[in-house]
Amino acid sequence: METGAGWRRWHGTGLRAGLLVLLLSCLSALPLARDWAPLEKDGLHDPASPAIKLLQQPGEALSKLPPDTAGNLVRWVDALEQGAINPRTNIRPETKINLREDDILLNLRGGMPIVRFPHRAHTLWLDCSNCHDHIFKSKTGTTQISMLAILEGEQCGLCHGAVSFPLTECSRCHSVSRNVQRAVSGAVVPVPQPPSGAPAASPPASGGR
């Protein structure tokens, strides 16, 4: 039987937890304040160098791009898809562009939601040789992906947390519920429906990398 003191402790803990959740909900509803350190104070550039005046300040450049809530506060794929930026696809004319539209499903046997790896979001920026075969084997299922290695800056962690969104954004990768039908080859998930008038997306491939 719960004593009066014990009930009060439990009730107080639950009340504090509820208030914390409410506070976080209110904070998340506030307008996003994006603030970048000026080059003179970022700890990377020499503030005494006369050349620093020739460089564009991060706030001037990044504030015009689609906002994010983590990392460098820019959704770079959205910026590319919306035409806010237009980087070169290649430097050498003979370089073949290989834009892949398929998705790969990873972490099929773990406890977290399944990882949907979007090839398009990566091949818009990168050549296949940036990742294959020295980081990930091209054949699905032949690379042992380790969250520990990723957190130590290897595999996906070479970019995520450095130039791409950080590893605190778990749900951006672990985005497919495990409450789905399963096939012998892996998880079966609905193909995301494109906006009206857009070309249909290719169905995701299943794999256990």
Secondary structure in CASP SS format (residue, H / E / C, confidence):
PFRMAT SS
TARGET T0000
AUTHOR 0000-0000-0000
METHOD secondary structure of the structure
MODEL  1
M C 1.00
E C 1.00
T C 1.00
G H 1.00
A H 1.00
G H 1.00
W H 1.00
R H 1.00
R H 1.00
W H 1.00
H H 1.00
G H 1.00
T H 1.00
G H 1.00
L H 1.00
R H 1.00
A H 1.00
G H 1.00
L H 1.00
L H 1.00
V H 1.00
L H 1.00
L H 1.00
L H 1.00
S H 1.00
C H 1.00
L H 1.00
S H 1.00
A C 1.00
L C 1.00
P C 1.00
L C 1.00
A C 1.00
R C 1.00
D C 1.00
W C 1.00
A C 1.00
P C 1.00
L H 1.00
E H 1.00
K H 1.00
D C 1.00
G C 1.00
L C 1.00
H C 1.00
D C 1.00
P C 1.00
A C 1.00
S C 1.00
P H 1.00
A H 1.00
I H 1.00
K H 1.00
L H 1.00
L C 1.00
Q C 1.00
Q C 1.00
P H 1.00
G H 1.00
E H 1.00
A H 1.00
L H 1.00
S C 1.00
K C 1.00
L C 1.00
P C 1.00
P E 1.00
D C 1.00
T C 1.00
A C 1.00
G C 1.00
N C 1.00
L C 1.00
V E 1.00
R C 1.00
W H 1.00
V H 1.00
D H 1.00
A H 1.00
L H 1.00
E H 1.00
Q C 1.00
G C 1.00
A C 1.00
I C 1.00
N C 1.00
P C 1.00
R C 1.00
T C 1.00
N C 1.00
I C 1.00
R C 1.00
P C 1.00
E C 1.00
T C 1.00
K C 1.00
I C 1.00
N C 1.00
L C 1.00
R C 1.00
E C 1.00
D C 1.00
D E 1.00
I E 1.00
L E 1.00
L E 1.00
N C 1.00
L C 1.00
R C 1.00
G C 1.00
G C 1.00
M C 1.00
P C 1.00
I E 1.00
V E 1.00
R E 1.00
F E 1.00
P E 1.00
H H 1.00
R H 1.00
A H 1.00
H H 1.00
T H 1.00
L C 1.00
W C 1.00
L C 1.00
D C 1.00
C H 1.00
S H 1.00
N H 1.00
C C 1.00
H C 1.00
D C 1.00
H C 1.00
I C 1.00
F C 1.00
K C 1.00
S C 1.00
K C 1.00
T C 1.00
G C 1.00
T C 1.00
T C 1.00
Q C 1.00
I C 1.00
S C 1.00
M H 1.00
L H 1.00
A H 1.00
I H 1.00
L H 1.00
E C 1.00
G C 1.00
E C 1.00
Q H 1.00
C H 1.00
G H 1.00
L H 1.00
C C 1.00
H E 1.00
G C 1.00
A C 1.00
V C 1.00
S E 1.00
F C 1.00
P C 1.00
L C 1.00
T C 1.00
E C 1.00
C H 1.00
S H 1.00
R H 1.00
C H 1.00
H E 1.00
S E 1.00
V E 1.00
S C 1.00
R C 1.00
N C 1.00
V C 1.00
Q C 1.00
R E 1.00
A E 1.00
V C 1.00
S C 1.00
G E 1.00
A E 1.00
V C 1.00
V C 1.00
P C 1.00
V C 1.00
P C 1.00
Q C 1.00
P C 1.00
P C 1.00
S C 1.00
G C 1.00
A C 1.00
P C 1.00
A C 1.00
A C 1.00
S C 1.00
P C 1.00
P C 1.00
A E 1.00
S E 1.00
G C 1.00
G C 1.00
R C 1.00
END
